[in-house]
């Protein structure tokens, strides 16, 4: 079991994986496989096999000065090998959404317990932005959603009519481009997507 694993989950979410990335992977550092996050339970050398898990509660590193509330969305910052409380890849998207904070973490605390993949394959969140000419929302799912819903609202709370919703494919899988009739920078778009 990984050193920082905080909670056991069913065995069916753990599997043996052969590392073909060209580099070693480190225990308890999330990696993307086939569009979803997994966490190695031990270091795995390139070409070697090891156990990874698609869900669990892990104690992951965070930056000093960042405050996290229980239930906050947590993203993975691959460049710095730590969590982020804001989207990492794309200001209007959900980038590398990893999971949710299992508990609060104060600004001086250097780690947070994160439930990784508990809702794997499901994204729910809100984006603010003008979709009048199209707004690309990255769900972080990495695959074309099987089902999704988007509700767009004006700052007043009134629903803004949708003109089109386009699902990305190939390198854009997981991105939903929303276009509304009219738009404003403070419009909100509530998104639920299922992989």
C-alpha positions as CSV (number, residue, x, y, z in Angstrom):
1,X,0.0,0.0,0.0
2,X,1.3,3.5,-0.7
3,X,2.9,5.3,2.2
4,X,0.4,8.2,2.0
5,X,-2.7,6.1,1.4
6,X,-5.2,7.1,4.0
7,X,-8.2,4.8,3.3
8,X,-8.7,1.4,1.8
9,X,-11.0,0.9,-1.2
10,X,-12.2,-2.2,-3.0
11,X,-9.7,-4.3,-4.9
12,X,-11.5,-3.9,-8.2
13,X,-10.1,-0.4,-8.6
14,X,-6.5,-1.6,-8.2
15,X,-4.8,-3.2,-11.1
16,X,-1.3,-4.2,-12.4
17,X,0.2,-1.7,-14.9
18,X,3.3,-2.0,-16.9
19,X,5.2,1.3,-17.1
20,X,5.9,2.2,-20.7
21,X,6.3,5.9,-20.1
22,X,10.0,6.0,-20.6
23,X,10.7,7.1,-17.0
24,X,10.2,5.8,-13.5
25,X,7.0,6.7,-11.7
26,X,7.0,7.6,-8.0
27,X,4.7,6.1,-5.3
28,X,1.8,8.4,-4.4
29,X,2.4,10.8,-7.3
30,X,-0.8,10.7,-9.5
31,X,-0.4,9.9,-13.2
32,X,-2.8,9.9,-16.2
33,X,-3.7,6.6,-17.8
34,X,-6.3,6.4,-20.6
35,X,-7.8,9.7,-19.6
36,X,-8.2,9.0,-15.8
37,X,-6.0,9.5,-12.8
38,X,-4.4,6.6,-11.0
39,X,-1.9,6.5,-8.1
40,X,1.0,4.1,-8.0
41,X,1.2,2.2,-4.7
42,X,5.0,1.8,-5.0
43,X,7.7,3.2,-7.2
44,X,7.6,1.6,-10.7
45,X,10.7,1.6,-12.9
46,X,10.3,2.1,-16.7
47,X,9.4,-1.3,-18.2
48,X,8.5,-2.8,-14.8
49,X,5.0,-3.7,-13.5
50,X,3.3,-2.5,-10.4
51,X,0.0,-1.9,-8.7
52,X,-1.9,1.4,-9.3
53,X,-5.3,2.4,-7.9
54,X,-8.0,4.4,-9.6
55,X,-9.5,5.6,-6.3
56,X,-8.5,6.2,-2.7
57,X,-7.8,8.8,-0.1
58,X,-4.2,10.1,-0.3
59,X,-2.2,12.6,1.6
60,X,-0.8,14.8,-1.2
61,X,1.6,17.8,-1.1
62,X,0.3,21.3,-1.4
63,X,1.9,24.7,-1.5
64,X,2.5,26.8,1.6
65,X,0.0,29.7,1.8
66,X,-2.9,27.8,0.1
67,X,-6.0,27.2,2.2
68,X,-8.3,24.3,1.3
69,X,-11.9,23.7,2.5
70,X,-13.4,20.2,2.9
71,X,-15.1,19.3,-0.4
72,X,-13.1,21.7,-2.6
73,X,-12.2,20.5,-6.1
74,X,-8.6,19.6,-6.3
75,X,-6.5,19.7,-9.4
76,X,-3.0,18.1,-10.0
77,X,-0.1,20.4,-11.0
78,X,2.2,17.9,-12.8
79,X,4.9,20.6,-13.3
80,X,5.3,21.0,-9.5
81,X,4.1,17.5,-8.3
82,X,1.5,19.0,-5.9
83,X,-2.2,19.7,-5.7
84,X,-3.7,23.0,-6.8
85,X,-6.9,24.6,-5.6
86,X,-7.5,26.2,-9.0
87,X,-7.6,24.7,-12.5
88,X,-4.1,24.0,-13.9
89,X,-4.7,23.6,-17.6
90,X,-6.8,26.4,-19.0
91,X,-8.3,29.3,-17.1
92,X,-11.9,28.5,-18.3
93,X,-11.6,24.8,-17.9
94,X,-11.1,22.1,-15.3
95,X,-7.7,21.0,-16.5
96,X,-6.4,18.1,-14.5
97,X,-9.2,17.6,-12.0
98,X,-8.0,15.0,-9.6
99,X,-10.7,14.7,-6.9
100,X,-12.0,16.5,-3.8
101,X,-10.5,17.5,-0.5
102,X,-11.5,15.0,2.2
103,X,-10.8,17.6,4.9
104,X,-9.8,21.2,5.3
105,X,-6.1,22.2,5.2
106,X,-4.8,25.4,6.7
107,X,-2.4,27.8,4.8
108,X,0.7,26.6,6.7
109,X,-0.2,22.9,6.3
110,X,1.9,21.3,3.5
111,X,-0.4,18.5,2.6
112,X,-4.1,17.7,2.3
113,X,-6.1,14.5,2.2
114,X,-7.6,14.1,-1.2
115,X,-10.3,11.6,-2.4
116,X,-8.9,10.6,-5.7
117,X,-11.2,9.2,-8.3
118,X,-14.1,8.4,-5.9
119,X,-16.4,9.8,-8.6
120,X,-14.1,8.8,-11.4
121,X,-15.7,9.4,-14.7
122,X,-18.0,12.1,-13.4
123,X,-17.4,15.8,-13.4
124,X,-19.6,18.5,-11.8
125,X,-18.5,22.1,-11.6
126,X,-19.2,25.7,-12.5
127,X,-17.3,27.9,-15.0
128,X,-17.7,31.7,-15.3
129,X,-17.3,33.3,-18.7
130,X,-18.8,34.7,-21.9
131,X,-20.1,31.9,-24.1
132,X,-21.6,34.2,-26.7
133,X,-19.0,33.2,-29.2
134,X,-18.2,29.8,-27.7
135,X,-16.6,28.9,-24.5
136,X,-14.4,25.7,-24.3
137,X,-14.9,24.0,-20.9
138,X,-12.4,21.3,-20.1
139,X,-14.0,18.7,-17.9
140,X,-10.6,16.9,-17.3
141,X,-12.2,13.6,-18.1
142,X,-9.9,13.0,-21.1
143,X,-12.7,11.2,-23.0
144,X,-15.8,12.2,-24.9
145,X,-18.6,12.4,-22.3
146,X,-21.4,9.8,-22.8
147,X,-23.9,12.2,-21.2
148,X,-23.7,15.8,-20.1
149,X,-25.8,18.8,-19.1
150,X,-25.0,22.5,-19.1
151,X,-27.1,25.2,-17.6
152,X,-26.0,28.8,-18.4
153,X,-27.2,31.7,-16.3
154,X,-26.8,35.5,-16.4
155,X,-25.5,37.3,-13.3
156,X,-29.1,38.0,-12.4
157,X,-29.8,34.3,-12.2
158,X,-31.9,34.2,-15.4
159,X,-31.3,31.3,-17.7
160,X,-29.3,32.2,-20.8
161,X,-30.5,30.2,-23.9
162,X,-28.0,27.8,-25.4
163,X,-27.3,27.9,-29.1
164,X,-25.0,24.9,-29.3
165,X,-23.0,22.4,-27.4
166,X,-20.1,20.7,-29.2
167,X,-18.1,17.7,-27.8
168,X,-14.4,17.6,-28.5
169,X,-12.8,14.5,-30.0
170,X,-9.3,13.1,-30.2
171,X,-6.9,15.5,-28.5
172,X,-9.9,17.6,-27.4
173,X,-11.7,14.8,-25.8
174,X,-13.4,15.9,-22.5
175,X,-13.9,19.5,-23.8
176,X,-17.4,20.8,-24.2
177,X,-17.7,24.0,-26.2
178,X,-20.8,25.9,-25.1
179,X,-22.3,28.7,-27.2
180,X,-25.2,30.8,-25.9
181,X,-27.4,33.4,-27.5
182,X,-25.6,36.5,-26.2
183,X,-23.3,36.4,-23.3
184,X,-21.4,38.3,-20.7
185,X,-18.1,37.8,-18.8
186,X,-20.0,37.1,-15.5
187,X,-22.3,34.4,-16.9
188,X,-22.0,31.1,-15.1
189,X,-22.2,27.6,-16.7
190,X,-23.0,24.6,-14.4
191,X,-21.7,21.4,-16.0
192,X,-22.3,17.8,-15.2
193,X,-20.5,15.3,-17.5
194,X,-20.2,11.5,-17.4
195,X,-17.4,9.6,-19.1
